[in-house]
């Protein structure tokens, strides 16, 4: 799949940070949505993610994930989502979170 190329300056506008999931719960009445509280070092944020078919609530808590922190907030099912975590999707039913492979502080910048 070929994507449109972007300039380095465009990519540098994206603020990617390590976040640690401190709590997770399913969104009632939905098949896929979870509400996550994520520690970003200097603050905690709420994120809404469609991960329930792939991860349990228990699996999510404690995970260190990569979060887009400067994405415009969106209201999803009445819940304000203040960022987006990154995940890979193979298009055939497998989804995997983008995580870090070493212990690193929440809020650390991803470059």
C-alpha positions as a Markdown table, in Angstrom:
| # | Residue | x | y | z |
|---|---|---|---|---|
| 1 | Unk | 0.0 | 0.0 | 0.0 |
| 2 | Unk | 1.5 | 3.3 | -1.1 |
| 3 | Unk | 0.8 | 6.4 | 1.0 |
| 4 | Unk | 1.2 | 10.0 | 0.2 |
| 5 | Unk | 4.6 | 11.2 | 1.2 |
| 6 | Unk | 4.9 | 14.0 | 3.8 |
| 7 | Unk | 7.6 | 16.4 | 4.6 |
| 8 | Unk | 9.8 | 15.9 | 7.7 |
| 9 | Unk | 8.4 | 19.1 | 9.0 |
| 10 | Unk | 4.9 | 17.6 | 8.9 |
| 11 | Unk | 6.0 | 14.6 | 10.8 |
| 12 | Unk | 7.8 | 16.7 | 13.4 |
| 13 | Unk | 4.4 | 18.4 | 14.2 |
| 14 | Unk | 3.2 | 15.1 | 15.7 |
| 15 | Unk | 3.8 | 14.9 | 19.5 |
| 16 | Unk | 4.3 | 11.2 | 20.3 |
| 17 | Unk | 4.7 | 10.3 | 24.0 |
| 18 | Unk | 5.0 | 7.2 | 26.1 |
| 19 | Unk | 1.8 | 6.8 | 28.2 |
| 20 | Unk | 1.1 | 4.2 | 30.9 |
| 21 | Unk | -2.5 | 2.9 | 31.1 |
| 22 | Unk | -3.6 | 3.4 | 34.7 |
| 23 | Unk | -7.2 | 2.2 | 34.2 |
| 24 | Unk | -9.5 | 0.8 | 31.6 |
| 25 | Unk | -13.1 | 0.0 | 31.3 |
| 26 | Unk | -15.5 | -1.1 | 28.5 |
| 27 | Unk | -18.0 | 1.5 | 27.1 |
| 28 | Unk | -21.4 | 0.1 | 27.8 |
| 29 | Unk | -23.5 | -0.6 | 24.8 |
| 30 | Unk | -20.6 | -0.8 | 22.4 |
| 31 | Unk | -18.8 | -3.9 | 20.9 |
| 32 | Unk | -15.3 | -2.4 | 20.7 |
| 33 | Unk | -14.8 | 0.7 | 22.8 |
| 34 | Unk | -12.8 | 1.1 | 25.9 |
| 35 | Unk | -12.1 | 4.2 | 28.0 |
| 36 | Unk | -8.5 | 4.4 | 29.2 |
| 37 | Unk | -6.9 | 6.7 | 31.7 |
| 38 | Unk | -3.3 | 7.2 | 30.6 |
| 39 | Unk | -0.5 | 8.7 | 32.6 |
| 40 | Unk | 1.6 | 11.0 | 30.4 |
| 41 | Unk | 4.1 | 12.0 | 33.1 |
| 42 | Unk | 2.9 | 15.5 | 33.9 |
| 43 | Unk | -0.8 | 14.8 | 33.4 |
| 44 | Unk | -3.4 | 12.0 | 33.0 |
| 45 | Unk | -5.7 | 11.9 | 30.0 |
| 46 | Unk | -8.8 | 10.0 | 28.9 |
| 47 | Unk | -8.6 | 8.1 | 25.6 |
| 48 | Unk | -11.3 | 6.2 | 23.9 |
| 49 | Unk | -10.0 | 3.3 | 21.8 |
| 50 | Unk | -11.6 | 0.5 | 19.8 |
| 51 | Unk | -9.6 | -2.3 | 21.4 |
| 52 | Unk | -12.1 | -4.4 | 23.3 |
| 53 | Unk | -12.2 | -7.1 | 20.6 |
| 54 | Unk | -8.4 | -7.5 | 21.0 |
| 55 | Unk | -7.5 | -6.8 | 24.6 |
| 56 | Unk | -9.2 | -7.3 | 27.9 |
| 57 | Unk | -9.4 | -4.5 | 30.5 |
| 58 | Unk | -7.0 | -6.4 | 32.7 |
| 59 | Unk | -4.4 | -6.7 | 29.8 |
| 60 | Unk | -4.5 | -2.9 | 29.2 |
| 61 | Unk | -3.7 | -1.7 | 32.7 |
| 62 | Unk | 0.0 | -1.2 | 33.1 |
| 63 | Unk | 0.8 | -1.2 | 29.4 |
| 64 | Unk | 3.2 | 1.4 | 28.2 |
| 65 | Unk | 1.8 | 2.7 | 24.9 |
| 66 | Unk | 2.6 | 5.3 | 22.3 |
| 67 | Unk | 0.1 | 8.2 | 22.3 |
| 68 | Unk | -0.4 | 11.1 | 19.9 |
| 69 | Unk | -0.8 | 13.9 | 22.4 |
| 70 | Unk | -1.5 | 16.9 | 20.2 |
| 71 | Unk | -4.4 | 15.5 | 18.2 |
| 72 | Unk | -7.5 | 17.6 | 18.5 |
| 73 | Unk | -9.9 | 16.1 | 21.1 |
| 74 | Unk | -12.9 | 14.2 | 19.9 |
| 75 | Unk | -16.2 | 13.3 | 21.7 |
| 76 | Unk | -16.9 | 9.6 | 21.2 |
| 77 | Unk | -20.1 | 8.2 | 22.6 |
| 78 | Unk | -20.3 | 11.3 | 24.9 |
| 79 | Unk | -16.7 | 10.8 | 26.2 |
| 80 | Unk | -14.0 | 13.3 | 25.4 |
| 81 | Unk | -11.0 | 11.5 | 24.0 |
| 82 | Unk | -7.8 | 13.5 | 24.5 |
| 83 | Unk | -5.4 | 11.7 | 22.2 |
| 84 | Unk | -4.9 | 8.5 | 20.3 |
| 85 | Unk | -2.8 | 5.5 | 21.0 |
| 86 | Unk | -1.0 | 3.7 | 18.2 |
| 87 | Unk | -1.7 | 0.2 | 17.1 |
| 88 | Unk | -0.9 | -2.0 | 14.1 |
| 89 | Unk | -3.8 | -3.7 | 12.2 |
| 90 | Unk | -3.0 | -6.5 | 9.7 |
| 91 | Unk | -6.4 | -6.2 | 8.0 |
| 92 | Unk | -7.1 | -9.8 | 8.9 |
| 93 | Unk | -8.3 | -9.5 | 12.4 |
| 94 | Unk | -5.0 | -9.1 | 14.3 |
| 95 | Unk | -4.3 | -5.9 | 16.2 |
| 96 | Unk | -1.2 | -5.1 | 18.2 |
| 97 | Unk | -0.5 | -2.1 | 20.4 |
| 98 | Unk | 2.6 | -0.1 | 19.7 |
| 99 | Unk | 4.5 | -0.4 | 23.0 |
| 100 | Unk | 8.1 | 0.3 | 24.2 |
| 101 | Unk | 10.5 | -2.5 | 24.8 |
| 102 | Unk | 12.3 | -1.1 | 27.8 |
| 103 | Unk | 11.1 | 0.5 | 31.0 |
| 104 | Unk | 10.9 | 4.3 | 30.3 |
| 105 | Unk | 9.1 | 7.1 | 32.2 |
| 106 | Unk | 5.6 | 8.1 | 31.1 |
| 107 | Unk | 5.7 | 11.3 | 29.1 |
| 108 | Unk | 9.0 | 10.4 | 27.4 |
| 109 | Unk | 9.1 | 11.8 | 23.8 |
| 110 | Unk | 9.0 | 9.3 | 20.9 |
| 111 | Unk | 11.3 | 10.5 | 18.1 |
